[in-house]
């Protein structure tokens, strides 16, 4: 057991982990001999893979260190060369030439990228144009039979539009004529209505006058019948007798007032 733990130090931990997982699920299982050997072989394989990866990681770390050191050395050399070139440019009166050259190279590289992008865009636009032309051709081919069917219908539509325009002109003319006649008829009806209203008012007036005359006529006939009656008591109820009595009463009253006036005048004079 000690040899096994010393040979594969991670196996015990993994076994403990597996046992914990089994206990948590409530289904702890005891491995048989062949299963245990198979499990040990898998663990050894993983250990070998781990050692190989660890060795590879160590080599990569060493290589990264070498590359980083190399990059620092090259950067220092580049800075020294750049400083030397700057000094030489200053001595010869062309300071900044290298920087300008670097900028021009960068601009040239950028221009190349832009040209490449433009070319790609133009190519994409060309492909899109071809696709659109193809779609238009397909649509034209699909619409050709429909357009062929529509041509006679278009002629018939033009005929119907012409007929509609002609009928509309006739309708407008007839409508204007009827409108004028209707206006004249409305004026004539208005005049007749006023005449009818006047005649109706005159008819009512005459009917009222007739009723009054009939009432007077009846009153006159009643008065004649009373006047012709031989009974004095009945004759006293006639209008004539009534008016005569009132006239007599007024005459008597006038005589009395005249006498009183004379008497009053004579007394004043005396």
C-alpha positions in Angstrom: 0.0 0.0 0.0 2.8 2.4 0.8 4.5 1.6 -2.5 1.2 2.2 -4.3 0.7 5.6 -2.6 4.4 6.6 -3.3 4.1 5.5 -7.0 0.8 7.2 -7.7 0.3 10.0 -5.2 -3.0 11.3 -6.7 -4.8 8.0 -6.6 -5.8 8.0 -3.0 -7.3 11.5 -3.2 -9.2 10.6 -6.3 -10.5 7.4 -4.6 -11.6 9.4 -1.6 -13.4 11.8 -3.9 -15.1 9.0 -5.7 -16.1 7.5 -2.4 -17.5 10.8 -1.2 -19.5 11.1 -4.5 -20.9 7.6 -4.0 -21.8 8.4 -0.4 -23.6 11.6 -1.4 -25.7 9.7 -3.9 -26.4 6.9 -1.4 -25.1 4.3 -3.7 -21.6 3.3 -2.6 -20.2 0.5 -4.8 -17.3 -1.9 -4.1 -15.0 -2.4 -7.1 -14.2 -5.9 -8.1 -10.6 -7.1 -8.9 -10.8 -6.5 -12.7 -12.6 -3.2 -12.3 -10.1 -2.1 -9.8 -7.2 -3.0 -12.1 -8.9 -1.2 -15.0 -9.3 1.8 -12.7 -5.6 1.7 -11.7 -4.6 1.5 -15.3 -6.7 4.6 -16.1 -5.2 6.5 -13.2 -1.6 5.6 -14.3 -2.5 6.7 -17.8 -3.7 10.1 -16.5 -0.6 10.4 -14.4 1.6 9.8 -17.5 -0.4 12.3 -19.5 -0.1 14.8 -16.6 3.7 14.3 -16.4 4.0 14.8 -20.2 1.9 18.0 -20.1 3.9 19.3 -17.2 7.2 18.6 -19.0 5.7 20.3 -22.1 4.6 23.3 -20.0 8.1 23.6 -18.5 9.6 23.6 -22.0 7.2 26.2 -23.1 7.9 28.4 -20.1 11.7 28.1 -20.8 11.1 29.0 -24.4 8.9 31.9 -23.5 11.7 33.2 -21.2 14.2 32.8 -24.0 11.9 34.6 -26.5 11.2 37.4 -24.0 14.9 37.9 -23.4 15.5 37.8 -27.2 12.8 40.4 -27.7 14.3 42.7 -25.1 17.8 42.3 -26.7 16.3 43.1 -30.1 14.4 46.1 -28.8 17.5 47.5 -27.2 19.4 46.9 -30.4 16.6 48.6 -32.4 16.6 51.6 -30.1 20.4 51.9 -30.4 20.2 51.6 -34.2 17.4 54.1 -34.3 19.3 56.5 -32.1 22.4 56.1 -34.3 20.3 56.8 -37.4 18.7 59.9 -35.8 22.2 61.2 -35.0 23.4 60.6 -38.5 20.2 62.3 -39.9 20.8 65.3 -37.7 24.5 65.5 -38.8 23.4 65.4 -42.5 20.5 67.8 -42.0 17.7 65.3 -42.7 16.3 64.8 -39.2 13.1 62.8 -39.1 13.7 61.1 -42.4 13.3 57.6 -40.9 10.2 58.5 -39.0 8.7 60.0 -42.2 9.7 56.8 -44.1 8.1 54.7 -41.5 4.9 56.8 -41.7 4.9 56.6 -45.4 5.3 52.8 -45.3 2.4 52.7 -42.8 0.3 54.9 -45.0 1.2 52.7 -48.0 0.2 49.6 -46.1 -3.1 51.3 -45.0 -3.7 52.3 -48.6 -3.2 48.8 -49.7 -5.7 47.5 -47.1 -8.2 50.2 -48.2 -7.7 49.3 -51.9 -8.2 45.7 -51.0 -11.4 46.5 -49.1 -12.6 48.7 -52.0 -11.9 45.8 -54.4 -13.8 43.4 -52.1 -16.7 45.9 -51.9 -16.7 46.4 -55.7 -16.7 42.6 -56.1 -19.5 42.3 -53.7 -21.5 45.0 -55.5 -20.8 43.3 -58.8 -22.1 40.0 -57.4 -25.2 41.8 -56.0 -25.8 43.5 -59.3 -25.6 40.2 -61.1 -28.0 38.7 -58.6 -30.4 41.7 -59.0 -30.2 41.4 -62.8 -30.9 37.7 -62.5 -33.9 38.3 -60.2 -35.2 41.0 -62.6 -34.9 38.6 -65.6 -36.7 35.9 -63.6 -39.5 38.4 -62.7 -39.8 39.6 -66.3 -40.0 36.0 -67.5 -42.7 35.3 -64.8 -44.6 38.5 -65.7 -44.5 38.0 -69.5 -47.6 35.8 -69.7 -49.5 38.1 -67.4 -48.5 41.1 -69.5 -49.6 39.2 -72.6 -53.0 38.6 -71.0 -53.3 42.2 -69.9 -52.8 43.7 -73.3 -56.3 43.0 -74.7 -57.7 43.9 -71.3 -55.9 47.2 -71.5 -57.6 48.0 -74.8 -61.0 47.1 -73.4 -60.2 49.3 -70.4 -59.5 52.2 -72.7 -62.8 51.6 -74.5 -64.6 51.6 -71.2 -62.9 54.7 -70.1 -63.9 56.5 -73.3 -67.5 55.3 -72.9 -67.5 56.4 -69.3 -66.2 59.8 -70.3 -68.9 60.1 -73.0 -71.7 59.0 -70.6 -70.4 61.3 -67.9 -70.6 64.2 -70.4 -74.1 63.3 -71.3 -75.0 62.9 -67.6 -73.5 66.3 -66.7 -75.4 68.0 -69.6 -78.7 66.3 -68.6 -78.1 67.1 -65.0 -77.5 70.8 -65.8 -80.7 70.9 -67.9 -82.8 69.1 -65.2 -81.3 71.5 -62.6 -82.5 74.5 -64.6 -85.9 73.0 -65.2 -86.1 72.1 -61.5 -85.3 75.7 -60.5 -88.0 77.0 -62.8 -90.5 74.4 -61.4 -89.5 75.3 -57.8 -90.1 79.0 -58.6 -93.5 78.2 -60.2 -94.4 75.9 -57.3 -93.5 78.7 -54.9 -95.7 81.2 -56.8 -98.6 78.7 -56.8 -98.1 78.0 -53.1 -98.3 81.7 -52.3 -101.5 82.0 -54.5 -103.0 78.9 -52.7 -102.2 80.4 -49.3 -103.9 83.7 -50.4 -106.9 81.8 -51.7 -107.1 79.8 -48.6 -107.0 82.9 -46.4 -109.7 84.5 -48.6 -111.8 81.3 -48.3 -111.5 81.4 -44.5 -112.5 85.0 -44.5 -115.5 84.4 -46.7 -116.5 81.4 -44.7 -116.3 83.6 -41.5 -118.3 86.3 -43.2 -120.9 83.8 -44.4 -121.2 82.5 -40.9 -121.7 86.1 -39.5 -124.3 86.8 -42.3 -126.1 83.6 -41.5 -126.2 84.5 -37.8 -127.5 88.0 -38.6 -130.0 86.5 -41.0 -131.2 84.1 -38.4 -131.4 86.9 -35.9 -133.4 89.0 -38.3 -135.8 86.1 -39.0 -136.2 85.6 -35.3 -136.8 89.3 -34.8 -139.5 89.4 -37.6 -141.2 86.4 -36.1 -141.3 88.1 -32.7 -142.5 91.4 -34.2 -145.4 89.6 -36.1 -146.5 87.7 -33.0 -149.8 89.0 -31.7 -148.9 88.4 -28.0 -147.7 91.7 -26.5 -145.6 90.0 -23.9 -143.7 88.2 -26.7 -143.4 91.4 -28.7 -141.8 93.1 -25.7 -138.8 90.7 -26.0 -138.0 91.9 -29.5 -134.9 94.0 -30.2 -137.1 96.7 -31.6 -139.1 97.0 -28.5 -135.9 96.8 -26.4 -134.3 99.6 -28.4 -137.5 101.7 -28.3 -137.6 101.4 -24.6 -134.0 102.4 -24.3 -134.5 105.4 -26.6 -137.6 106.4 -24.5 -135.6 106.1 -21.4 -132.7 108.2 -22.8 -135.2 110.8 -24.0 -136.8 111.0 -20.5 -133.4 111.2 -19.0 -132.4 114.0 -21.3 -135.6 115.9 -20.5 -134.9 115.5 -16.7 -131.3 116.7 -17.2 -132.5 119.6 -19.3 -135.0 120.6 -16.6 -132.4 120.3 -13.9 -130.0 122.3 -15.9 -132.5 125.1 -16.5 -133.5 125.1 -12.8 -129.9 125.3 -11.8 -129.2 128.1 -14.3 -132.2 130.2 -13.1 -131.1 129.8 -9.5 -127.7 131.0 -10.3 -129.1 134.0 -12.2 -131.3 134.9 -9.3 
